Amino acid sequence: MLKFVFWLLAGVNLLVLAIGQGYLGSFRAETREPARLKNQLQASKLTLLTQEQATAPAAPPATAGATAAAATAAPSYACTEVGNFLLADGRRFEAQLAALDLGDRQSRRNVAGQDISSYMVYIPPQGSKEGADRKAGELKQLGVTNYFIMNESSPLRWGISLGVFKSETSAQSQLAMLNKQGVHSARIAPRYSASKQFAYQFRDLDAATRARLEKIKAQFPEQELRTCK
């Protein structure tokens, strides 16, 4: 019995000693939440969030499309050409280009072209001199005497010219008169002569300047805006 009491007291003393040394934790009031936070490693660097901050949704990550769009540079046009202008229209076009202030990024080049110089009323080639002579005989019978058989030097060899006119209107009038006389195989064709034309080239245009150039070009609808060759 005495041994039991002895060991019981010894056990109680050991328990009290362990509690006193903190081996079993501390039950003092400072072990509540604020004190526990102070005892944590680097507790001064912790930040307490408000309720609004804690419940706010996280910012979505940047999408691949947005990243690619940001990385894509504004479009640039290496070389744009407008033409082909005759001298008078070219001068008007140049006057409007001054507002773009392109400096040495603008240049002009000569282009070989053709202008309509006149209109010819004619009967298509008859295949041979004999065929052309027969057709000429038919014209005489119809009372047409103003004609000319085109020879070997003409691209309309063995055709028959019925007149050359400065304007298309005059050629149409001649054709109508021939139809009344019974000539129904006659045609009208334009005749061309060599002319000097111009094309304008523009280098390293940004999108805004290109749009301004297109607006100027719109005043010359017969001209073409294209990429330089």
C-alpha positions as a LaTeX table, in Angstrom:
\begin{tabular}{lrrr}
\hline
Residue & $x$ (\AA) & $y$ (\AA) & $z$ (\AA) \\
\hline
Met1 & 0.00 & 0.00 & 0.00 \\
Leu2 & 2.77 & 2.40 & 0.92 \\
Lys3 & 4.56 & 1.59 & $-2.34$ \\
Phe4 & 1.43 & 2.44 & $-4.31$ \\
Val5 & 1.08 & 5.82 & $-2.60$ \\
Phe6 & 4.77 & 6.52 & $-3.18$ \\
Trp7 & 4.64 & 5.88 & $-6.89$ \\
Leu8 & 1.39 & 7.82 & $-7.24$ \\
Leu9 & 2.94 & 10.90 & $-5.62$ \\
Ala10 & 6.06 & 10.51 & $-7.76$ \\
Gly11 & 3.94 & 10.38 & $-10.90$ \\
Val12 & 2.01 & 13.48 & $-9.90$ \\
Asn13 & 5.25 & 15.38 & $-9.25$ \\
Leu14 & 6.64 & 14.38 & $-12.64$ \\
Leu15 & 3.42 & 15.55 & $-14.34$ \\
Val16 & 3.59 & 18.91 & $-12.59$ \\
Leu17 & 7.24 & 19.28 & $-13.54$ \\
Ala18 & 6.53 & 18.50 & $-17.21$ \\
Ile19 & 3.73 & 21.05 & $-17.34$ \\
Gly20 & 5.89 & 23.63 & $-15.64$ \\
Gln21 & 8.70 & 23.13 & $-18.16$ \\
Gly22 & 6.28 & 23.40 & $-21.10$ \\
Tyr23 & 6.87 & 19.87 & $-22.37$ \\
Leu24 & 3.13 & 19.33 & $-22.61$ \\
Gly25 & 2.32 & 22.79 & $-24.02$ \\
Ser26 & 1.09 & 25.89 & $-22.28$ \\
Phe27 & $-2.40$ & 26.59 & $-21.07$ \\
Arg28 & $-1.83$ & 30.26 & $-20.41$ \\
Ala29 & $-4.10$ & 32.92 & $-21.98$ \\
Glu30 & $-1.38$ & 34.16 & $-24.36$ \\
Thr31 & $-1.58$ & 30.95 & $-26.37$ \\
Arg32 & $-4.75$ & 32.22 & $-28.02$ \\
Glu33 & $-4.70$ & 33.23 & $-31.78$ \\
Pro34 & $-2.84$ & 36.64 & $-31.64$ \\
Ala35 & $-0.07$ & 35.25 & $-29.46$ \\
Arg36 & 0.23 & 32.13 & $-31.59$ \\
Leu37 & 0.71 & 34.26 & $-34.71$ \\
Lys38 & 3.51 & 36.20 & $-33.02$ \\
Asn39 & 5.31 & 32.98 & $-32.22$ \\
Gln40 & 5.28 & 31.81 & $-35.85$ \\
Leu41 & 8.40 & 32.07 & $-38.01$ \\
Gln42 & 8.64 & 35.60 & $-39.58$ \\
Ala43 & 5.13 & 36.45 & $-38.41$ \\
Ser44 & 5.81 & 40.17 & $-39.06$ \\
Lys45 & 5.76 & 39.49 & $-42.81$ \\
Leu46 & 2.25 & 38.02 & $-42.84$ \\
Thr47 & $-0.61$ & 40.15 & $-44.19$ \\
Leu48 & $-4.15$ & 39.73 & $-42.94$ \\
Leu49 & $-6.79$ & 40.05 & $-45.70$ \\
Thr50 & $-10.12$ & 41.78 & $-45.29$ \\
Gln51 & $-13.26$ & 39.81 & $-46.06$ \\
Glu52 & $-13.65$ & 41.62 & $-49.44$ \\
Gln53 & $-10.08$ & 40.77 & $-50.43$ \\
Ala54 & $-10.42$ & 37.17 & $-49.37$ \\
Thr55 & $-13.61$ & 36.61 & $-51.39$ \\
Ala56 & $-12.58$ & 38.61 & $-54.53$ \\
Pro57 & $-12.07$ & 36.40 & $-57.63$ \\
Ala58 & $-8.53$ & 35.99 & $-58.85$ \\
Ala59 & $-7.55$ & 37.90 & $-62.02$ \\
Pro60 & $-7.75$ & 35.61 & $-65.07$ \\
Pro61 & $-4.43$ & 34.80 & $-66.75$ \\
Ala62 & $-3.68$ & 36.53 & $-70.06$ \\
Thr63 & $-5.00$ & 34.51 & $-72.96$ \\
Ala64 & $-2.76$ & 33.34 & $-75.77$ \\
Gly65 & $-4.76$ & 35.43 & $-78.26$ \\
Ala66 & $-4.31$ & 38.63 & $-76.28$ \\
Thr67 & $-0.61$ & 37.97 & $-75.91$ \\
Ala68 & $-0.24$ & 37.32 & $-79.63$ \\
Ala69 & $-2.24$ & 40.45 & $-80.49$ \\
Ala70 & $-0.02$ & 42.57 & $-78.29$ \\
Ala71 & 3.07 & 41.11 & $-79.89$ \\
Thr72 & 1.81 & 41.72 & $-83.44$ \\
Ala73 & 3.10 & 44.96 & $-84.88$ \\
Ala74 & 0.92 & 47.35 & $-86.89$ \\
Pro75 & 0.78 & 46.38 & $-90.59$ \\
Ser76 & 3.34 & 47.97 & $-92.90$ \\
Tyr77 & 3.26 & 48.17 & $-96.71$ \\
Ala78 & 6.72 & 47.75 & $-98.22$ \\
Cys79 & 5.91 & 49.16 & $-101.67$ \\
Thr80 & 2.64 & 50.39 & $-103.17$ \\
Glu81 & 2.21 & 51.57 & $-106.76$ \\
Val82 & $-0.53$ & 53.70 & $-108.36$ \\
Gly83 & $-0.88$ & 54.23 & $-112.11$ \\
Asn84 & $-0.72$ & 54.62 & $-114.99$ \\
Phe85 & $-1.27$ & 58.37 & $-115.38$ \\
Leu86 & $-1.15$ & 60.62 & $-118.40$ \\
Leu87 & 0.74 & 63.85 & $-117.84$ \\
Ala88 & $-2.22$ & 66.06 & $-116.89$ \\
Asp89 & $-3.72$ & 63.58 & $-114.41$ \\
Gly90 & $-0.29$ & 62.82 & $-113.01$ \\
Arg91 & 0.27 & 66.45 & $-112.14$ \\
Arg92 & $-3.08$ & 66.64 & $-110.33$ \\
Phe93 & $-2.26$ & 63.44 & $-108.45$ \\
Glu94 & 1.17 & 64.75 & $-107.41$ \\
Ala95 & $-0.37$ & 67.97 & $-106.10$ \\
Gln96 & $-2.59$ & 66.00 & $-103.71$ \\
Leu97 & 0.28 & 63.77 & $-102.57$ \\
Ala98 & 2.08 & 66.77 & $-101.07$ \\
Ala99 & $-0.16$ & 66.55 & $-97.98$ \\
Leu100 & 1.26 & 63.08 & $-97.16$ \\
Asp101 & 4.80 & 64.52 & $-96.83$ \\
Leu102 & 6.46 & 61.24 & $-97.87$ \\
Gly103 & 9.80 & 62.73 & $-98.89$ \\
Asp104 & 12.15 & 60.18 & $-100.46$ \\
Arg105 & 9.64 & 57.38 & $-99.80$ \\
Gln106 & 7.77 & 58.59 & $-102.91$ \\
Ser107 & 9.06 & 58.16 & $-106.47$ \\
Arg108 & 7.80 & 58.28 & $-110.06$ \\
Arg109 & 8.67 & 56.04 & $-112.99$ \\
Asn110 & 7.92 & 56.26 & $-116.69$ \\
Val111 & 5.62 & 53.67 & $-118.25$ \\
Ala112 & 5.22 & 53.02 & $-121.96$ \\
Gly113 & 1.55 & 53.24 & $-122.89$ \\
Gln114 & $-0.84$ & 53.74 & $-125.76$ \\
Asp115 & $-3.49$ & 56.35 & $-126.38$ \\
Ile116 & $-6.43$ & 56.14 & $-128.76$ \\
Ser117 & $-5.59$ & 58.58 & $-131.53$ \\
Ser118 & $-8.50$ & 57.93 & $-133.91$ \\
Tyr119 & $-11.25$ & 55.48 & $-134.96$ \\
Met120 & $-11.44$ & 53.57 & $-138.20$ \\
Val121 & $-14.51$ & 52.21 & $-139.94$ \\
Tyr122 & $-13.52$ & 49.05 & $-141.83$ \\
Ile123 & $-14.54$ & 45.73 & $-143.28$ \\
Pro124 & $-12.57$ & 42.81 & $-141.75$ \\
Pro125 & $-9.82$ & 41.05 & $-143.79$ \\
Gln126 & $-11.12$ & 38.98 & $-146.73$ \\
Gly127 & $-8.32$ & 36.41 & $-146.67$ \\
Ser128 & $-6.63$ & 37.35 & $-149.96$ \\
Lys129 & $-6.23$ & 40.12 & $-152.49$ \\
Glu130 & $-8.82$ & 38.47 & $-154.71$ \\
Gly131 & $-11.32$ & 38.41 & $-151.84$ \\
Ala132 & $-10.64$ & 42.06 & $-151.07$ \\
Asp133 & $-11.14$ & 42.98 & $-154.73$ \\
Arg134 & $-14.48$ & 41.16 & $-154.82$ \\
Lys135 & $-15.66$ & 42.99 & $-151.72$ \\
Ala136 & $-14.55$ & 46.30 & $-153.22$ \\
Gly137 & $-16.66$ & 45.50 & $-156.30$ \\
Glu138 & $-19.71$ & 44.94 & $-154.07$ \\
Leu139 & $-19.12$ & 48.32 & $-152.43$ \\
Lys140 & $-19.07$ & 50.04 & $-155.83$ \\
Gln141 & $-22.36$ & 48.45 & $-156.70$ \\
Leu142 & $-23.85$ & 49.85 & $-153.47$ \\
Gly143 & $-22.59$ & 53.33 & $-154.36$ \\
Val144 & $-19.66$ & 53.39 & $-151.93$ \\
Thr145 & $-16.60$ & 54.88 & $-153.55$ \\
Asn146 & $-14.58$ & 56.14 & $-150.56$ \\
Tyr147 & $-12.64$ & 53.02 & $-149.50$ \\
Phe148 & $-9.11$ & 51.69 & $-149.37$ \\
Ile149 & $-7.84$ & 48.07 & $-149.55$ \\
Met150 & $-5.28$ & 47.55 & $-146.76$ \\
Asn151 & $-2.12$ & 45.88 & $-148.07$ \\
Glu152 & 0.54 & 43.61 & $-146.65$ \\
Ser153 & 2.01 & 46.19 & $-144.27$ \\
Ser154 & $-1.22$ & 46.50 & $-142.27$ \\
Pro155 & $-2.26$ & 44.23 & $-139.36$ \\
Leu156 & $-5.68$ & 44.19 & $-141.10$ \\
Arg157 & $-4.21$ & 42.84 & $-144.33$ \\
Trp158 & $-6.81$ & 42.51 & $-147.10$ \\
Gly159 & $-9.36$ & 44.36 & $-145.06$ \\
Ile160 & $-11.05$ & 47.49 & $-146.45$ \\
Ser161 & $-10.89$ & 50.87 & $-144.73$ \\
Leu162 & $-14.02$ & 52.99 & $-145.06$ \\
Gly163 & $-12.70$ & 56.08 & $-143.26$ \\
Val164 & $-10.63$ & 57.24 & $-140.27$ \\
Phe165 & $-12.19$ & 59.68 & $-137.79$ \\
Lys166 & $-10.92$ & 61.67 & $-134.83$ \\
Ser167 & $-13.87$ & 60.89 & $-132.58$ \\
Glu168 & $-15.88$ & 57.74 & $-132.01$ \\
Thr169 & $-19.09$ & 59.72 & $-132.57$ \\
Ser170 & $-18.04$ & 60.60 & $-136.12$ \\
Ala171 & $-17.14$ & 56.97 & $-136.78$ \\
Gln172 & $-20.55$ & 55.85 & $-135.53$ \\
Ser173 & $-22.24$ & 58.33 & $-137.88$ \\
Gln174 & $-20.27$ & 56.95 & $-140.86$ \\
Leu175 & $-21.20$ & 53.39 & $-139.90$ \\
Ala176 & $-24.88$ & 54.31 & $-139.69$ \\
Met177 & $-24.75$ & 55.87 & $-143.16$ \\
Leu178 & $-23.07$ & 52.76 & $-144.62$ \\
Asn179 & $-25.72$ & 50.54 & $-143.07$ \\
Lys180 & $-28.38$ & 52.60 & $-144.87$ \\
Gln181 & $-26.52$ & 52.00 & $-148.14$ \\
Gly182 & $-26.62$ & 48.26 & $-147.55$ \\
Val183 & $-23.12$ & 47.70 & $-146.07$ \\
His184 & $-23.65$ & 45.51 & $-143.01$ \\
Ser185 & $-20.23$ & 43.93 & $-142.51$ \\
Ala186 & $-18.43$ & 47.15 & $-141.48$ \\
Arg187 & $-16.97$ & 47.56 & $-137.99$ \\
Ile188 & $-15.36$ & 50.28 & $-135.84$ \\
Ala189 & $-11.90$ & 49.87 & $-134.29$ \\
Pro190 & $-9.78$ & 52.33 & $-132.26$ \\
Arg191 & $-6.31$ & 53.22 & $-133.53$ \\
Tyr192 & $-3.53$ & 53.66 & $-131.01$ \\
Ser193 & $-0.39$ & 55.76 & $-130.81$ \\
Ala194 & 2.50 & 55.49 & $-128.34$ \\
Ser195 & 2.22 & 57.72 & $-125.27$ \\
Lys196 & 4.24 & 58.55 & $-122.16$ \\
Gln197 & 2.62 & 57.61 & $-118.87$ \\
Phe198 & 3.65 & 57.65 & $-115.21$ \\
Ala199 & 3.33 & 55.33 & $-112.22$ \\
Tyr200 & 3.98 & 56.42 & $-108.63$ \\
Gln201 & 5.60 & 54.20 & $-106.01$ \\
Phe202 & 5.38 & 54.59 & $-102.21$ \\
Arg203 & 7.59 & 52.70 & $-99.76$ \\
Asp204 & 7.21 & 51.72 & $-96.09$ \\
Leu205 & 3.70 & 53.06 & $-95.55$ \\
Asp206 & 1.91 & 52.48 & $-92.26$ \\
Ala207 & $-1.79$ & 51.63 & $-92.23$ \\
Ala208 & $-2.93$ & 55.22 & $-91.61$ \\
Thr209 & $-0.86$ & 56.67 & $-94.47$ \\
Arg210 & $-1.96$ & 53.87 & $-96.80$ \\
Ala211 & $-5.59$ & 54.72 & $-96.03$ \\
Arg212 & $-4.96$ & 58.39 & $-96.87$ \\
Leu213 & $-3.32$ & 57.36 & $-100.15$ \\
Glu214 & $-6.32$ & 55.19 & $-101.04$ \\
Lys215 & $-8.60$ & 58.16 & $-100.40$ \\
Ile216 & $-6.59$ & 60.30 & $-102.84$ \\
Lys217 & $-6.51$ & 57.51 & $-105.42$ \\
Ala218 & $-10.33$ & 57.23 & $-105.22$ \\
Gln219 & $-10.50$ & 60.59 & $-107.03$ \\
Phe220 & $-8.86$ & 58.86 & $-110.02$ \\
Pro221 & $-11.09$ & 55.77 & $-110.47$ \\
Glu222 & $-9.47$ & 54.77 & $-113.78$ \\
Gln223 & $-6.14$ & 54.20 & $-112.01$ \\
Glu224 & $-5.03$ & 50.99 & $-110.26$ \\
Leu225 & $-3.54$ & 50.68 & $-106.78$ \\
Arg226 & $-1.27$ & 47.62 & $-106.62$ \\
Thr227 & 1.79 & 46.10 & $-104.98$ \\
Cys228 & 5.06 & 46.99 & $-106.71$ \\
Lys229 & 6.45 & 44.32 & $-109.03$ \\
\hline
\end{tabular}
